């Protein structure tokens, strides 16, 4: 759901939403700032993928005041999956797994000699 409900997150006409506070335009979910602070305190890295609308750009700018390391990318819907894979690969440093096969549960000399 973007942009967030609330006057400071978009410049368009106010949108109605069930449970919305008429004074602040906030919904029952509260202020996004609090969630962002909690994520930041847990060292969660946040990336927002979006289509580049001015409303979303304004929301991202407001989020970045709370969470400066937040990253965002303009992505076409058809390339979203590829972008997510590339983002995770870069952030997590994914590498191929290496396995070492060894005998399990056998003492030296038990069934190894028979298997050979």
C-alpha positions in Angstrom: 0.0 0.0 0.0 1.8 3.0 -1.2 2.0 5.8 -0.5 1.2 5.7 3.2 -2.0 7.2 4.5 -1.2 10.5 6.1 -0.6 14.1 5.0 3.1 14.1 5.3 3.6 11.0 3.0 1.9 12.2 -0.1 0.8 15.5 -1.7 -2.4 14.4 -3.3 -5.9 14.6 -2.1 -6.6 12.9 1.2 -7.6 9.3 0.7 -10.3 7.7 2.8 -9.6 4.5 4.7 -11.7 2.7 7.3 -10.5 3.7 10.8 -8.7 6.8 9.5 -8.2 9.6 12.0 -9.8 12.7 10.4 -7.3 15.1 12.1 -4.0 13.4 11.2 -5.2 11.2 8.3 -3.4 8.3 10.0 -5.0 4.8 9.9 -5.3 2.4 12.8 -1.9 1.0 12.0 -0.2 4.1 13.4 2.8 6.1 12.3 5.2 4.4 9.9 8.1 6.2 11.7 7.7 4.0 14.7 7.9 0.8 12.6 11.0 2.2 10.8 12.7 3.0 14.1 12.0 -0.4 15.4 13.4 -2.0 12.2 16.5 0.2 12.4 17.1 -0.7 16.0 17.1 -4.4 15.0 19.6 -3.6 12.2 17.1 -4.5 9.4 18.0 -3.1 6.0 15.0 -1.8 4.1 14.7 -1.6 0.4 11.7 -0.2 -1.4 11.0 -1.2 -5.0 8.5 1.1 -6.7 7.4 2.5 -10.1 8.7 6.0 -9.5 5.5 7.9 -9.0 5.9 11.3 -7.3 3.7 10.2 -4.4 6.0 7.2 -3.7 9.1 9.4 -4.1 7.7 11.7 -1.4 6.9 8.8 0.9 10.5 7.4 0.5 11.9 10.9 1.2 9.9 11.1 4.4 11.0 7.5 5.4 14.6 8.4 4.8 14.5 11.1 7.4 13.8 8.4 10.0 15.9 5.6 8.3 18.8 7.2 6.4 20.2 3.9 5.1 17.0 3.0 3.4 17.4 2.2 -0.3 14.9 2.5 -3.0 14.8 1.6 -6.7 12.5 2.4 -9.6 11.6 -1.0 -11.1 9.2 -2.0 -13.8 6.7 -4.5 -12.7 8.0 -7.1 -15.2 11.6 -6.9 -13.8 10.7 -7.0 -10.1 11.6 -10.6 -9.6 15.0 -10.2 -11.2 15.7 -7.1 -9.2 14.8 -8.9 -5.9 17.2 -11.8 -6.7 20.0 -9.4 -7.6 19.4 -7.3 -4.5 19.5 -10.3 -2.2 22.5 -11.8 -3.9 24.4 -8.5 -3.5 23.3 -7.9 0.1 23.6 -11.4 1.4 26.8 -12.3 -0.5 25.3 -15.6 -1.5 27.9 -18.2 -2.5 27.6 -21.8 -3.6 27.5 -24.3 -0.8 30.4 -26.8 -0.4 29.8 -30.2 1.1 32.3 -32.6 2.6 31.1 -36.2 2.7 32.3 -38.3 5.6 31.2 -41.4 7.4 28.7 -40.8 10.1 28.2 -42.9 13.2 30.9 -45.5 12.5 34.0 -46.0 14.4 37.4 -46.2 12.6 37.7 -49.5 10.8 34.0 -50.6 11.2 32.1 -51.0 8.0 34.5 -48.9 5.9 36.7 -51.8 5.1 33.7 -53.9 4.1 32.4 -51.0 1.9 35.7 -50.8 0.0 
